Amino acid sequence: MGTVKNLNKWANAHTYYPLDLLRVAFGVFLFVKGVEFMSNHEQMMVMAAPFEDMPGGMIILHYIAPAHFVGGFLIVVGLLTRWASIAQLPILLGAILTNFLGEMNTVNLIMALVAFMVCIFFIVYGSGKHSADYYLKMQK
């Protein structure tokens, strides 16, 4: 617990508006992807085709869209940013693996790798000073 407090203190002392803009843009990206997956079932089935034969294949399909939708919203407002980013990690790893197990699409691979790196960054950095987490913490 002390490590998280130290990370929060460091992040709040080194907060910048471009990092907040990156957090909001990343959250909007995830939110839009979640809406896209919910509205286009055919695309979702094509993307999950390499994982069909694995146990729990349908669970994967039902986890991706809501996790992107809710996680994206939480990241945009800066509420539970680390937890929302941790929830994105398995999805992003699956997106990276899909390119190697299924049909290789370099644009999707680059997008998944960049999103994975941004996700790792926000797990370490947190939501920053301009977020709902910081606001709620200061209310105590």
C-alpha positions in Angstrom: 0.0 0.0 0.0 2.9 2.3 0.7 4.2 1.9 -2.9 0.9 3.1 -4.3 0.9 6.1 -2.0 4.5 6.9 -3.1 3.5 6.6 -6.8 0.5 8.9 -6.2 2.7 11.5 -4.5 5.2 11.4 -7.3 2.5 11.5 -10.0 0.7 14.5 -8.3 4.0 16.4 -8.0 4.9 15.7 -11.7 1.5 16.2 -13.3 1.2 17.9 -16.7 -1.8 18.7 -18.8 -0.4 16.7 -21.8 -0.5 13.6 -19.7 -4.1 14.3 -18.7 -4.9 14.8 -22.4 -3.3 11.4 -23.1 -5.3 9.8 -20.4 -8.6 11.3 -21.7 -7.7 10.4 -25.3 -6.8 6.8 -24.3 -10.1 6.6 -22.4 -12.1 7.9 -25.4 -10.3 5.4 -27.6 -11.3 2.5 -25.4 -14.8 3.8 -25.0 -15.3 4.1 -28.8 -13.8 0.6 -29.3 -16.3 -0.8 -26.7 -19.2 0.9 -28.5 -17.8 -0.4 -31.9 -17.6 -3.9 -30.6 -21.1 -3.8 -29.1 -22.6 -2.5 -32.4 -20.7 -4.7 -34.8 -21.0 -8.3 -33.8 -19.7 -9.7 -37.1 -16.4 -7.9 -36.7 -16.1 -9.1 -33.1 -16.7 -12.7 -34.2 -14.0 -12.4 -36.9 -11.5 -10.9 -34.4 -12.2 -13.7 -31.8 -12.0 -16.5 -34.4 -8.5 -17.6 -33.4 -9.7 -18.1 -29.8 -12.9 -20.1 -30.7 -11.4 -23.5 -29.9 -10.1 -22.4 -26.5 -12.1 -23.0 -23.4 -14.1 -20.0 -22.4 -14.2 -18.5 -25.9 -17.6 -17.0 -25.3 -16.6 -15.5 -22.0 -13.9 -13.6 -23.9 -16.5 -12.1 -26.3 -18.7 -11.0 -23.4 -15.7 -9.5 -21.5 -14.1 -7.3 -24.2 -16.9 -4.9 -25.0 -18.1 -4.0 -21.5 -14.5 -3.8 -20.2 -13.6 -1.3 -23.0 -16.8 0.6 -22.5 -16.7 1.0 -18.8 -12.9 1.1 -18.5 -12.7 3.8 -21.1 -15.3 5.9 -19.2 -13.4 5.5 -15.9 -10.1 6.4 -17.5 -11.6 9.5 -19.1 -12.9 10.9 -15.8 -9.8 9.6 -13.9 -11.7 7.3 -11.5 -10.0 4.0 -10.6 -7.6 4.5 -13.5 -5.1 1.9 -12.4 -7.8 -0.7 -11.9 -9.4 0.1 -15.3 -6.0 -0.1 -17.0 -5.3 -3.5 -15.3 -8.7 -4.7 -16.7 -7.6 -3.8 -20.2 -4.3 -5.7 -20.1 -5.7 -9.2 -20.9 -7.8 -7.7 -23.8 -4.8 -5.9 -25.2 -2.6 -9.0 -24.9 -5.3 -10.9 -26.8 -5.4 -8.2 -29.4 -1.6 -8.5 -29.9 -1.8 -12.3 -30.0 -4.7 -12.2 -32.5 -2.3 -10.7 -35.0 0.1 -13.6 -34.7 -2.5 -16.5 -34.3 -4.9 -15.2 -37.0 -4.5 -12.9 -39.9 -1.7 -10.4 -39.5 -2.9 -6.8 -39.7 -0.1 -4.4 -39.0 -2.3 -1.4 -38.3 -4.2 -3.4 -35.6 -0.9 -4.7 -34.2 0.6 -1.2 -33.9 -2.6 0.1 -32.3 -2.7 -2.7 -29.8 1.0 -2.3 -28.9 0.6 1.4 -28.4 -2.5 0.9 -26.3 -0.7 -1.7 -24.3 2.2 0.6 -23.6 -0.1 3.5 -22.7 -2.0 1.1 -20.4 1.2 0.1 -18.6 2.2 3.8 -18.3 -1.1 4.6 -16.5 -0.9 1.6 -14.2 2.4 3.1 -13.0 1.5 6.8 -13.2 -2.1 6.6 -12.1 -4.7 9.2 -12.9 -2.8 12.3 -12.0 -3.8 15.5 -10.3 -6.6 16.5 -12.6 -8.9 13.5 -12.0 -11.8 12.3 -10.0 -9.5 10.2 -7.9 -7.5 13.2 -6.8 -10.7 15.3 -6.2 -12.2 12.5 -4.1 -9.0 12.1 -2.2 -8.8 15.8 -1.4 -12.4 15.7 0.0 -11.3 13.6 3.0 
